Amino acid sequence: MGTFSIFLLLIVIVAFLLIVVIMVQNPKGGGLSTSFGGGGTQQLG
């Protein structure tokens, strides 16, 4: 494996972990759509 392959694999793993964390934090049906929609802006303000 070259350096690019290792870097690409690392990005995929990190992205998957971020998706899992978001889904666990939003168990009430919304999932990814609420985190990028109105739910995310309410937490910031």
N, C-alpha and C positions, 0 to 999 in steps of 0.2 A: 504494500500500500504506500502510495506517495503522500506527501504532505497535504496536498489538496484533498485527497480522500479522507484523511483523518480529520481535517478541518470541517469538511462537509458532514461527516458522521457526527461530530460534536455539535454542529448547528442543529441537526435533526433531533438529537437527543434532548437538547435544551428546549427546543420548540415543543416537543412532546411533553416534557415535564411542565412547561408553562400552561399548556392546554389542560393537563390533569389538575394542576393547582386551581385554575379558574373554574373548572367544572366542580371541584370539591367545595369551593367557597360559595358557589351558587347552586345549592341543591334544589331550590324551589322552582324548577321547571324552565327558567330562562336560559341558563347556560351561557354560551358565548354572546348571544345577541344582547342580553341585558348588560353585560360588562362593557360592551362598546356603545350601548345606547344610552338611555336616560339614567340608568343605574350608576354608571361610572361617573357621570358629571355630578350627580348628587353627592357622592362621597368626597369629591374634590372640594366642593364649595361649602 
